[in-house]
Amino acid sequence: MAVCLWLRTRTISIPQRPLKTSSKFAIKMSLNLDSTQDNRARRLPVLLFDIMDTIVRDPFYQDVPAFFGMSMKELIECKHPTAWLEFEKGMINEMELARKFFKDGRPFDLEGLKDCMIRGYSYIEGVKELLHELKEKNYEMHAFTNYPIWYQMIEDKLKISHYLSWTFCSCVSGKRKPDPDFYLEAVRHLKVDPADCIFIDDRLKNIEAAVEVGIVGLHFKNTDLLRNDLSQMGINISKSESHRTQNQPQLSE
């Protein structure tokens, strides 16, 4: 059974009557009302998706150790403790990653590693169909991911941008989950209240960090459970109906 976390909010009605305000306050109120009106026309909630092991299979845990001829335990023991994290935050480029990936500085085939990663990227079962259905319902979706510039390799292979925007990547922002500033930066960029966002991730600590700043959190276990969790939050998607729409011809009247 999926673990899901969310926050409940309440709506506050503001009386529509003239107020005596200063000009600065009036301008601020006008801007806030403009933002509110924009969000009324916007399909909420905004969906923020982790990428690795939520949308895309992560090859790091099986394919990469095999590429180096090691077990995962051996790889963890001999790789540099912070090089990948620095690469994810955009602090070093891929050539610098190659120089310091291993503690002892041993050389390796960087292009071969990238090819290994590309071969391992694939959609998690059922997720592509779910993204398609959410897009058909006009939900706004963004990536919210800890990943280096190699996210472009994922895009080249899987064309994820057909469904969502690569808006929030650690290599661009310089921040990683579960840093609260990363979540708050996303909310500011989207110009919505935290409670108007749903964040989906396979790692519970990242979900807990989202909830701490007021974002609704859903813990991803598999696509069917995610569908159920979204349904409980009022995002109802009929899989069978969507498939009929895609697979059956339209009858003219």
N, C-alpha and C positions, 0 to 999 in steps of 0.2 A: 504493500500500500504506500502510495507516495506521501512524503511529508511535505505539507504546504503551509506556508506562513503568509498571513496578510494582515493588514491593518484596516479597521473600520473607521470611516470618517462620517461627519454629519454636515448637513447643508445648513448654512445660516442665511436667512432671508434679510435683505437690507431694504428698509422702507424707501420707496421712491418719492422723495419730497425735496424741495430745494434746501440747500444748506448754505449758510453764510461762512465762507472760507476765505483764507488768504489766497492770493493768486498762485503762489507756489504749490499750496496744497491742492488747489483746483486742478493745476496741471498734472500733478501726481495722480489724482483721482481719475482724470481723463485717460491717462496712460494705462492705469489698471483696468478701467472699463474697456478700453480698446483690446487689451490682452484677454479679458474675460470673453468679449464678443468673438474674438478670433477662436478661442478654445471651444465656444459653443458650436462653431461650424466645423470643428475638428473632431475626428472620431477618437474618442478616449475610451479606455486607457491606451497610452503609448506602451508598446511591448519592447523590452530590452532583452536581447538574447545573448547569453554566453555562446561561444562558438565551439570550442573543443570539447568533445564528448557530450555536447548538448545538441548541436546541429551536425557537427562533423566528427567522424572518428579520428581520435588522436593517435598517430602512428608512433609516438615517442616511447610508449611503454612496451611495445612488442617488436615493431619493425626496426627501430633504431638500435636496441641492444643486439639484435640479430645481425644488423649491418656491420657492427663492430666485432662480431663474434664473441659476445659477452652475454652474461646474464644481466638482468636489471640491477641486481645487487652489486655486481662487479662494476657496472657502468657508473652507478651512483658513487661508489668508493673512489673511483679514479678521475671523475670529471671535476672541473673547477666548481667550487660551491656557489659562485655568484655570476659566472660568465653568462649563462642563459638568461638570468633575471635582468642583467644589464642590457642584454640584447633585446629583451622584451620591452624594456623601458626606453629604447632608442639611444642608450648611452654609448654603445659601441656598434660598429657596423659588422657585416658578416666576415670580413677579412680579420678584424680584431677578434671576433668570436673564434675563428679557426685557430688563431695563434694561442688563445688561452682556454680553449674548450677543455683540454685535459690539464690536470695539475702539473704534470711533468713536461708540458709543452710539446708532446709528440705530434708530428704532422699526421694529417689524414686527408682523405679525398672529400673535400667540401662539396664539389659538384655531385659526387656520388651520394653523399648524404642528402642533398636536396632532392635528387631523383628518387631516393628511397622514401622521403617524406611525401612527395607528390603521388607516388604509387599508392601510398597508404591512405590518402585523403579520400573519404567517401561520405555520403550522407548517412546519418543514423537512420535506421529503419523507420519509415513512416513520416519522418520529419519534413521531407521535401513536399509531400502531399499536404501536410498541415500548414506549412508556410504558404503554399499556393491558395489554400482555402481562406486563410487569414487575409491575404492580399486581395482576394476576390471580395471580401467583406469590408475592404478599405481601411483596415487597421494599419496604423503607422508603426513600422518595425525598424529597429536599429541593432547593430552588433554592439555588444559591450564586453570586450574581450581583453584578456592578457595574452598578447601575441606580438612577435616581432614583425618586421617588414615582410616576412615570408607569408603574411596573410594574403599577399598578392598572388602567391602560387596557388592558394586555395581558391581564390576568385577566378584565376585563369582556368582551373580545372572544373570547378563546380558552378560557376556563375551565380554565386549567392546573391549578388547585387540585383538580380532579377526580382528578389523577394524583399530584401531589406538593405539598408544603407550601412556601409562600414564606417559609422560615425564615430564610435568611441573605441579606439585601439590604444593599448598601453604604449606602443612604440611612438605614437603621435603625441599623446598627452604627457608622457613621462611619468604617469601614475599607474599603479596596478591595484586590482582588487586584492584584499578587502580594504584598501585605503579609503576612508570616508570622503576625502576630498575628490576622489575619482567619481563617486556617485553624485556628489553635490555639483560637480562640474557638469555632469550630464544633465541634471535637472535645470541648471541655469541656462545651458545651451538650448534645451527644448522649450524653455519658458512655460513650464507647467508646474503644478504642485507635485511634490514627491508622491502623494497618494494617488495621482493620476498616472503613475507608471507601474507596470508589472515587470519584474525582473525574473528571468528564468535561468537557472544555473544548476549544474550537477554537483557542485560543492557547497555543502551546507554552510561553511564559514562565510562564503561570499553572500549567501542569502541572508544570513544573520546580520551582516554588515549593512546590507541594503535596508533591512527592516529598522535598524537603528537610526537611519536618517529619514525614515518615514515612507520609504518605497515599499510597495507590496512585493512579497517574495514568494516564488514557487520553486520547490526543489525538484529538479528533473530526475526521474528514474527511467522512464520510457515514454514513448509517444502516446500510447493509449491512456496512461495515467495523467499525462499532461493535458490531454483533451478533457478528461474528467475534471481536473482542477480548474481549467479555464471555464468549463461549463458552470461550475459552482460559483464562479465570479461573474456570471452573466454573459460570457462569451461563448455562445452556443454555435457549434459548427456541425452541420449534418454531413458526415463523410459520404454516405450513400448518395445524398442529393447532389453533392459536388461532383461525384463520379458520374452520375447520370447526365449532369449538365455537360461534362467534358466528352463523354463517350457516345451519347445519343444525338442523332440529328434533330434539329428543330423542325417542328411541323408547321407549315404555313397555313394560315386560316383562309 
